[in-house]
């Protein structure tokens, strides 16, 4: 089977073909990297908590070895969940049109082509997606609950401002990422929503990665001086 994704450019006038294994590989790496990003942001929130709670012991508590373990855990869990989703989807039978209403092999446009897609597969995919998005988001919120409880106990306003400023960049990136991701993957789907999902996908596949380094660099004093000039 050959799947033909509709390209977003040129008013969808041009189409490119992609084989089924290539489509599965694309979906595996896309969702795996996205899940990995979610768990890394959860690890970063724990890192912020550690820096605020024990600033003097931070180099001891967050060693290179611990950071490496957190990174590896994020990669393993992210790609394991992505593998499960990919296996579920590409074990389905595709007997309808081979034209994907998207510019890459995303989950919803691909399963829309399957003729034996049941509520069991839909529930399994939803649970796995929710585990990535909601699970990592809960971990982030737990860290920030402890962070806020620590900050409000600080005696000086300057100390509270400095503590919150260390989290501002991370909170901005988390809001952008989870806002778009939850809108696309955790809401009910129908064929009419694919065009909305396509536009949102452009945002979190192109715009968000471009904004991330800019958001994190805004705390840099040299960058702030350059913006003022």
N, C-alpha and C positions, 0 to 999 in steps of 0.2 A: 504494500500500500504506500502511496505517496501522498503526503499532506501538503496542501498549498496554503500558506498563510497570506492573508491580505496585508499589504504594506501600508503604513500610515501615510507615506509620502505620495506626492503626485495624485492626491484624491483617490488612493487605492487603485490607480489605473494599471499599475504593474504588480505582478505576483511572482514570487519565487518559490520553487519547490524544495521540499526537505523530506528526506526519507523518514520512516517511522523510527528506526534506531537513533537517527540524528535528532529527531524531535524529543525522544525520551532522554537522550543525553543532555540536550539543552534544558529541559525541564528539571532534570536532576541537579545540575550545577546551579541553575538560577535559584530554585527553592532552597537548595543546600546552603548557598552563600547568604541568602536572605535570612534563613533560620540561624545561621552562624552569627550574622550581624545582630540579631535579637539577643542571643545569649551573651555576646560580647558586651553589649550595652548593659545587660544585667550585671556582668562582672565589673564593668566600669562604675556602676552605681555603688557596688560594694567597696570598690577602691576609693571612691569619694567619701564614703562613710568612715573607712579606716583612716583616711587622711585628716578628717575633722575630729574623730573620736580620740585618736592617739597620734597626734602629729609628730611627737618626738620619737615614737617607736615605729613610725611608718616604714623606714627602710628595713626594719627587722621583720615586720609583719607582712609586708608586700615585697618579698624578694623576687629575683628573676625566676627562680624555680617555681614559686607559687604562681606568678604571672603566666609562666609557660604551661603549668597544669590547668589553669583556668582557660587559657586559649585552646589547648588540646581538647578539653572537655566540651567546649563550645563547638569545635569543629566536628568531633565524633558524634555528639548528639544531633547537631544540625543535619549532617549528611546522612545519618541513620534514619531520621524521620523523613528526609527527602527521598531516600531509597524506598521506604515503605509506601509513600504516596505514589511514586513513579511506578512501582510494581503493581499497585492496585489499579492504576489508570490504564496501563498498557497491557494488562491481562484482559481488558474488555474487548469486545468485538466491534470494529468500526465498519458499519455497513451503510451509513448515510453519505452525505456529501463530504468530500475531502477538502473543503475550503474552510480554513480557520478564520473566524472573525477577529483576528488579532494580528499584531506584527511579530509575535514570537509564540512559542508553544507554552502558553499559560494553562493552568489547570482547567478553569471553567470552559474556555472555548474548545478544548480537546475533548472533555467528557461529553460535551454537547453533541459531538459527532457519533458517540457510541450508541448502539441499539440495545444493549443489555445493561445499561446503567440503572441500578436499582437504589432504593433508599438505604440499603446496607452499605454499599460503597460510598454513597453520599455522606452517611453518618461517620464512617471511618475517616474519610478525608477531612470532614469538618472537625472531628475530635483531634486529629493530628495537627491540623492548622491552628486550632484553638490552643492546643498545648504549647505550641511555639509562641504564638502571639500573646495569649492571655497569661500563660505560665511565666514567661520571661517578664511580662509587664507587672505581674504581681510581685516578683522578686525585686524589681526596680522600685515599686511603691513601698515595699517593706523597708528597703534601705533608706528611702527618703523620709519615711515616718520616723525612723531613728535619727536621721540627720536633723530634721526639724525639731525633734524633742531635745537634741543637744544644743542647737543654735539658740533656741528661745531661752535657754538657761544661761547663755553667755552674758556677763555683766555689762560689757561695753557695746555700743552701737557699731563702732568700727569693726569689732571682732565679728559681730553678726553679719555685717555687710561683706566682709572678706570671706566668711564661710559660705554665704549664699553665692557670691560671685564665682567661687570655684566650681559650683554646680550649674551655673546658668547656661553654659555652652552645651553641656550634656543634656540638660532638660529640654533645650530648644531642639536638638537633634532627635531626642526621643519623641517629642510631640509631633514633629514632622513625619517621622518614620511610621509610628504606630497609627497616626491619624489616617494616612493614606492606606496603609496595609490592612487595617481593620475594615475600612470602607470597602475594599475590594474583595477580601477573602472571608469575611464573617457576616456578610449580608446575603439574603436570599437572591438567587440568580435566575434569570430568564434570558432569552435571546435578545430582548430589547435593551438589556443592561450592558451588552458587550461593548458598545461604542463608548459608554461612559467609562467602563473599565479600561478601555484602550487609552483614553485621554489621561486617566489617573495613572496608568502604567508608565506613560511617558514621563510623568512627574517624578515617580519614585524610582525609575530606572535611569533617568538622565539628570533631572533637576536636583534631587536630593543628594546624590553623590557629589555633585558640583558644589552644593551649599555646605556640605559637611566640613571640608577644610577651611572654608571662609568663616563659618561660625566658630570653629575652634581657634582660629587665628585672631579673632577679634579681641581676645584677652591679651594678646601680645602687645607690649608697649610700643614697639616700633611700628606695628600695624596701626595702632590708634593714632600715633603721631602723623603717619602718612595720610590717614583719612582726614584728619583735621586740616592738614595742608592742602 
